Amino acid sequence: MERESRRLLPLSARPSPSGTRSHVLAVVGGPLDAAVIDLALVLAQEGQRPLDLLVLLEVPPLFPLRAYGDYLAARGGEAALDAAEEQCGRVSGESGALICRSAGAALVAEILARGSTDLIMGAPGGNWWRRWCMRRAIARVQARTRCRVYVVHQSPPPETRELPKRIVG
């Protein structure tokens, strides 16, 4: 896979030519990376399309964009990208890290620049704020692009999952 250098938004919009194949874009960097890559590989092989990998390094508004992005990258921000490239093997496509303020705007710009028709990402864990921000980013992608969005969720472990009880009538 070709690795691009880290980029900052805003990017120059370079729409994909109409005669090119659509891409599958997988966003990695979370606890569900293995499942995200598995689904992305299935979609890419099914349509014989290139698989692109992306790590979003989101910078809070109070910090300088370039300095904090470089700090995140130096602290292992691209380690998930290396692990995802190993799992993908020799799948053609690009991979890179994107330093941004807003995940929604960054995803829209990447989808338009790469000509992607499928976006695969893992559901965020943690608190309600992270889940709300990701829902907003997904809504922005769906409103501004013609891209299918797949969100991978992790099912609870079998020990804690309750089986449905039979309704006795």
Secondary structure, DSSP 8 states (H G I E B T S, - for coil): -EE---EESS-------TTS--EEEEEE-STTHHHHHHHHHHHHHHHT--EEEEEEEE--TTS-HHHHHHHHIIIIITHHHHHHHHHH-S--SEEEEEEES-HHHHHHHHHHHHTEEEEEEE---SSHHHHHHHHHHHHHHHHHS--EEEEE-----TTT---------
